[in-house]
Amino acid sequence: MKTFQKALAIGVLTVISGYAMQVAAAPIFSFTEYGGFTDDVAIAQYTNLVVGAPSVVPAATPIYSTMSWNENVFPQSSLVLSTVQSPTALAINTWTRISTLTHNNVLITNAANWGPQDIWGRLRITDSDGASSVRLDSDEAITIALTETTNVAPCPAPNPVSTTCDDFFSFTAAGLTPLLFTANDGSAWQASFRFANLVNAVMIDDTIYTGEARSSSLDVEVQLTQIRTVPEPATLGIFGLGLLGLGLAKRRKLNG
């Protein structure tokens, strides 16, 4: 989940340009999402390199699906980002998962705070009609920072998961900003993003609390909403802004 609620999104929109008469049938969309962690934190180890075509995973920006820390503890605490990399139907007016961010939280006795960390993502939305496509990139990412508590009661408030004591992530989520695009039939659409399906985790404002000594997760979801119907016959331009996100995936290295 530039990967946590913007999927950890962030990236590339694929749409098709062309000519269209007004039609009743709505476009049929599909999507893929690639994302991962950039190598930002000195005390972290990054594994499971995300690979793919240059159009979805730029070779100049290595990203990894797993970051781990606390190298003197086994197993290590870790964040794992999983994304939907196979073409998948994207229903209209339906929240659809594009990535999942999992925190495997290991009990430790020392604080190992870190951040900022970018989660990079690239969402590709494809209109089923047409034979050519155009890609537009955005470097927005979800940026997170971890506060690892020392697990000594009384825990600092609010401690909403009620473990001893909840760790928490602060985040900025420019990658979750709504995305506008025009389909090849001339109709206009908005893609909105959100965090959802929190397990052993609670989100309060721009902070996500995760339970100590357990696995926590959240999804980044997208929903397509039509904002303009098909215009009269005309030459139809294509425009798009790239995401995310879960993402949960940046303005070319906001934080180095």
HUJOJO-V205733 format. One record per residue. N is the residue number from 0. SS is DSSP state (@ for helix, = for strand, . for the rest). BURIAL is I if it has 24 or more other ideal C-beta (glycine too) atoms within 12 Angstrom, else O. Layout:
BEGIN
N:SS:BURIAL / N:SS:BURIAL
END
This chain:
BEGIN
0:.:I / 1:.:I / 2:.:I / 3:.:I / 4:.:I / 5:.:I / 6:.:I / 7:.:I / 8:.:I / 9:=:I / 10:.:I / 11:=:I / 12:=:I / 13:=:I / 14:=:I / 15:.:I / 16:.:I / 17:=:I / 18:=:O / 19:.:I / 20:.:O / 21:.:O / 22:.:O / 23:.:O / 24:.:O / 25:.:O / 26:.:I / 27:.:O / 28:=:I / 29:=:I / 30:=:I / 31:=:I / 32:=:I / 33:=:I / 34:=:I / 35:=:I / 36:=:I / 37:.:I / 38:.:O / 39:.:I / 40:.:I / 41:.:O / 42:.:I / 43:.:I / 44:=:O / 45:=:I / 46:=:O / 47:=:O / 48:=:O / 49:.:I / 50:.:O / 51:.:I / 52:.:O / 53:.:O / 54:.:O / 55:.:I / 56:.:I / 57:.:I / 58:.:O / 59:.:O / 60:.:I / 61:.:O / 62:.:I / 63:=:I / 64:=:I / 65:=:I / 66:=:I / 67:=:I / 68:=:I / 69:.:I / 70:.:O / 71:.:O / 72:.:O / 73:.:O / 74:.:O / 75:.:I / 76:=:I / 77:=:I / 78:=:I / 79:=:I / 80:=:I / 81:=:I / 82:=:I / 83:.:I / 84:.:I / 85:.:O / 86:.:O / 87:=:O / 88:=:O / 89:=:I / 90:.:O / 91:=:I / 92:.:O / 93:.:O / 94:.:O / 95:=:I / 96:=:I / 97:=:I / 98:=:I / 99:=:I / 100:=:I / 101:=:I / 102:=:I / 103:=:I / 104:.:I / 105:.:I / 106:.:I / 107:.:I / 108:.:O / 109:.:O / 110:.:O / 111:.:I / 112:.:I / 113:=:I / 114:=:I / 115:=:I / 116:=:I / 117:=:I / 118:=:I / 119:=:I / 120:=:I / 121:=:I / 122:=:I / 123:=:I / 124:=:I / 125:=:I / 126:=:I / 127:.:O / 128:.:I / 129:.:O / 130:.:O / 131:.:O / 132:.:I / 133:=:I / 134:=:I / 135:=:I / 136:=:I / 137:.:I / 138:.:I / 139:.:I / 140:.:I / 141:=:I / 142:=:I / 143:=:I / 144:=:I / 145:=:I / 146:=:O / 147:.:I / 148:.:I / 149:.:O / 150:.:I / 151:.:O / 152:.:O / 153:.:O / 154:.:O / 155:.:O / 156:.:O / 157:.:O / 158:.:I / 159:.:I / 160:.:I / 161:.:O / 162:.:I / 163:.:O / 164:.:I / 165:.:I / 166:=:I / 167:=:I / 168:=:I / 169:=:I / 170:=:I / 171:=:I / 172:=:I / 173:@:I / 174:@:I / 175:@:I / 176:.:I / 177:.:I / 178:=:I / 179:=:I / 180:=:I / 181:=:I / 182:.:I / 183:.:I / 184:.:I / 185:.:I / 186:.:I / 187:=:I / 188:=:I / 189:=:I / 190:=:I / 191:=:I / 192:=:I / 193:=:I / 194:=:I / 195:=:I / 196:=:I / 197:=:I / 198:=:O / 199:.:I / 200:=:I / 201:=:I / 202:=:I / 203:=:O / 204:.:O / 205:.:O / 206:=:I / 207:=:I / 208:=:I / 209:=:I / 210:.:I / 211:.:I / 212:.:I / 213:.:O / 214:=:O / 215:=:I / 216:=:I / 217:=:I / 218:=:I / 219:=:I / 220:=:I / 221:=:I / 222:=:I / 223:=:I / 224:=:I / 225:=:O / 226:=:O / 227:=:O / 228:.:O / 229:.:I / 230:.:O / 231:.:O / 232:.:O / 233:.:O / 234:=:O / 235:=:I / 236:.:O / 237:.:I / 238:.:O / 239:=:I / 240:.:I / 241:.:I / 242:.:I / 243:=:I / 244:.:I / 245:.:I / 246:.:I / 247:.:I / 248:.:I / 249:.:I / 250:.:O / 251:.:O / 252:.:O / 253:.:I / 254:.:O / 255:.:O
END
